[in-house]
């Protein structure tokens, strides 16, 4: 780590963190490429291991660390207007760091809740991604009868708990049909952040007073509804 000009550029995905690291490496080269991590650390008043990690690691450094390294390097770059150059570097590092921090941050609870509720409403009206669903659209409209009870996010898993008022809607939500995947995709698109979305249910009616219909009858009724919807769409 004490050798000069020997910084390995980390393998980062495209984004603001990559641009921030590229900026620091570019400043190092423009400053002559001779400063070691120890030299930078002494001038920035940072441990040399912290400097090395910020320049070669895949973890986003703190804003203080990135700014200290960037300004030390920028101060060593030959320029006719040093103050203006330092101001521009300071502004650019601040912008890139904020963008990089936001890109890697999961959505807050309010944003997640709004995205899920909006998507649920769209699916109940067969709008947006719901139009791509190949299943019976009549069934999707049953979602309007299912109020959302809770939305929780833990370790990248979003659990949406809904209440079902009858056996028809219970069968729709409980059965892992194709619309579940489309629903997850629509939520992800709104948040611009990948999450796994699972829909769970709480029956909102008395199961004892409403025993489950026989499986053969249930399948026949479901097929009849699907045929009726198909005929209506052809008309």
C-alpha positions in Angstrom: 0.0 0.0 0.0 3.0 2.3 0.3 3.9 2.1 -3.4 3.1 5.1 -5.5 0.7 5.1 -8.4 -0.4 1.5 -7.8 -4.2 1.8 -7.1 -6.4 -1.0 -8.4 -9.7 0.4 -9.6 -12.5 -1.6 -7.9 -15.0 -3.6 -10.0 -18.2 -1.6 -9.4 -21.6 -1.7 -11.2 -22.4 1.4 -13.3 -23.7 4.2 -11.1 -22.7 7.2 -8.9 -20.3 5.2 -6.7 -18.3 4.1 -9.8 -18.2 7.8 -11.0 -17.0 8.9 -7.6 -14.2 6.4 -7.5 -13.3 7.2 -11.1 -13.1 10.9 -10.2 -10.7 10.2 -7.3 -8.5 8.1 -9.5 -8.5 10.7 -12.2 -7.5 13.4 -9.7 -4.7 11.1 -8.5 -3.4 10.8 -12.0 -3.7 14.5 -12.8 -1.8 15.2 -9.6 1.1 13.2 -11.1 0.2 9.7 -9.9 3.0 9.7 -7.4 1.2 10.0 -4.1 0.9 6.9 -2.0 -1.9 6.0 0.3 0.3 7.0 3.2 1.0 10.4 1.6 -2.7 11.0 1.0 -3.6 9.8 4.5 -1.1 12.1 6.2 -2.3 15.1 4.3 -6.0 14.2 4.7 -5.4 13.2 8.4 -6.8 9.7 7.7 -5.5 6.2 8.4 -3.7 5.0 5.2 -5.9 1.8 5.4 -9.0 4.0 5.2 -7.6 5.8 2.1 -6.7 2.4 0.4 -10.2 1.0 1.1 -11.9 4.1 -0.3 -9.9 4.0 -3.5 -9.9 0.3 -4.1 -12.8 -1.2 -2.2 -16.4 -1.9 -3.2 -17.9 -0.3 -0.1 -19.0 3.4 -0.3 -16.8 5.4 2.0 -18.2 8.1 4.2 -18.7 11.6 2.8 -16.0 12.9 5.1 -13.5 10.4 3.8 -14.3 10.8 0.1 -14.2 14.6 0.5 -10.9 14.7 2.4 -9.2 12.4 -0.2 -10.6 14.3 -3.1 -9.6 17.8 -1.9 -6.0 16.6 -1.0 -5.7 15.2 -4.5 -7.3 18.2 -6.2 -5.0 20.6 -4.3 -2.0 18.8 -5.9 -3.4 19.2 -9.5 -1.7 22.0 -11.5 -4.2 24.7 -12.2 -4.4 28.4 -12.9 -7.3 29.0 -10.5 -6.9 26.7 -7.5 -9.8 28.1 -5.5 -12.2 27.6 -8.3 -10.9 24.1 -9.0 -11.3 23.1 -5.4 -14.8 24.4 -5.2 -15.8 22.5 -8.3 -14.3 19.2 -7.0 -16.0 19.8 -3.6 -19.4 20.3 -5.3 -18.9 17.2 -7.6 -17.9 14.9 -4.8 -20.8 16.0 -2.7 -23.3 15.4 -5.5 -21.9 12.0 -6.5 -21.7 10.8 -2.9 -25.3 11.8 -2.2 -26.5 10.1 -5.4 -24.5 6.9 -4.6 -25.9 6.8 -1.0 -29.4 7.1 -2.4 -28.9 4.4 -5.0 -28.0 1.8 -2.5 -30.6 2.6 0.1 -33.9 0.7 0.4 -37.1 2.7 0.2 -38.5 4.1 3.5 -41.8 2.7 4.8 -44.0 5.6 3.5 -42.6 5.3 0.0 -43.0 1.5 0.0 -46.6 1.7 1.3 -47.6 4.2 -1.3 -46.1 2.1 -4.1 -47.8 -1.1 -3.0 -51.2 0.6 -2.5 -51.0 2.3 -5.8 -50.1 -0.9 -7.6 -52.9 -2.8 -5.8 -55.4 -0.2 -7.0 -54.1 -0.4 -10.5 -54.4 -4.2 -10.6 -58.0 -4.1 -9.2 -58.8 -1.8 -12.1 -56.7 -3.8 -14.6 -54.4 -0.9 -15.4 -50.7 -0.7 -15.9 -48.8 -4.0 -15.5 -52.2 -5.7 -14.8 -53.0 -5.5 -18.5 -50.1 -7.9 -19.2 -51.7 -10.6 -17.0 -52.9 -13.5 -19.0 -55.4 -14.7 -16.4 -59.1 -13.9 -16.2 -59.3 -10.1 -15.8 -62.6 -10.5 -13.9 -60.6 -12.2 -11.2 -58.2 -9.3 -10.9 -61.1 -6.9 -10.3 -61.9 -9.0 -7.2 -58.8 -7.4 -5.6 -60.8 -4.2 -5.1 -62.7 -6.2 -2.4 -59.5 -7.0 -0.5 -58.4 -4.2 1.9 -54.6 -4.1 2.7 -54.1 -4.8 6.4 -50.3 -4.3 6.6 -47.2 -3.8 4.5 -43.8 -4.9 6.0 -40.3 -4.8 4.7 -37.6 -7.0 6.2 -34.3 -8.2 4.6 -35.5 -7.4 1.1 -38.8 -9.2 1.6 -42.1 -7.2 1.3 -45.0 -8.9 2.9 -48.4 -7.5 2.0 -51.2 -8.9 4.2 -54.8 -8.4 2.8 -58.2 -9.4 4.0 -60.5 -11.5 1.8 -64.3 -11.1 2.2 -65.4 -14.4 0.6 -64.2 -17.7 -0.9 -64.0 -16.3 -4.4 -61.4 -13.6 -3.5 -59.7 -15.9 -1.1 -59.0 -18.4 -3.9 -57.7 -15.6 -6.1 -55.2 -14.3 -3.5 -54.2 -17.7 -2.1 -53.5 -19.3 -5.5 -50.0 -18.3 -6.7 -51.1 -17.2 -10.1 -49.1 -15.3 -12.7 -50.4 -11.9 -11.6 -48.3 -12.3 -8.4 -45.1 -11.9 -10.4 -46.5 -9.0 -12.4 -47.5 -7.3 -9.2 -44.0 -7.7 -7.8 -42.5 -6.3 -11.1 -44.9 -3.3 -11.0 -43.9 -2.5 -7.4 -40.2 -2.8 -8.2 -40.6 -0.5 -11.2 -42.2 2.2 -9.0 -39.5 2.0 -6.3 -36.6 1.6 -8.7 -35.3 -0.9 -6.1 -35.4 -4.7 -6.3 -37.5 -6.3 -3.6 -39.3 -9.7 -3.3 -43.0 -9.1 -2.8 -45.3 -11.8 -1.2 -49.0 -11.4 -0.8 -50.6 -13.2 2.2 -54.2 -13.3 3.3 -56.4 -13.1 6.4 -59.9 -14.4 5.7 -62.4 -11.6 6.6 -65.3 -14.0 7.0 -66.3 -16.8 9.3 -64.8 -20.0 7.9 -66.9 -22.2 10.1 -70.1 -20.6 8.9 -68.8 -20.7 5.3 -67.3 -24.1 4.8 -65.0 -24.5 1.8 -66.9 -25.5 -1.3 -66.1 -29.0 -2.8 -63.0 -28.8 -4.9 -64.8 -30.1 -8.1 -67.5 -27.5 -7.7 -64.9 -24.8 -7.1 -63.0 -25.7 -10.2 -66.1 -25.8 -12.3 -67.3 -22.4 -11.1 -63.8 -20.9 -11.8 -63.8 -22.3 -15.3 -67.3 -21.0 -15.9 -66.3 -17.5 -14.8 -63.2 -17.6 -17.1 -65.3 -18.7 -20.1 -67.8 -16.0 -19.5 -65.1 -13.3 -19.3 -63.5 -14.7 -22.5 -66.8 -14.4 -24.3 -67.4 -10.9 -23.1 -63.9 -9.8 -24.3 -64.5 -11.4 -27.8 -67.8 -9.4 -28.0 
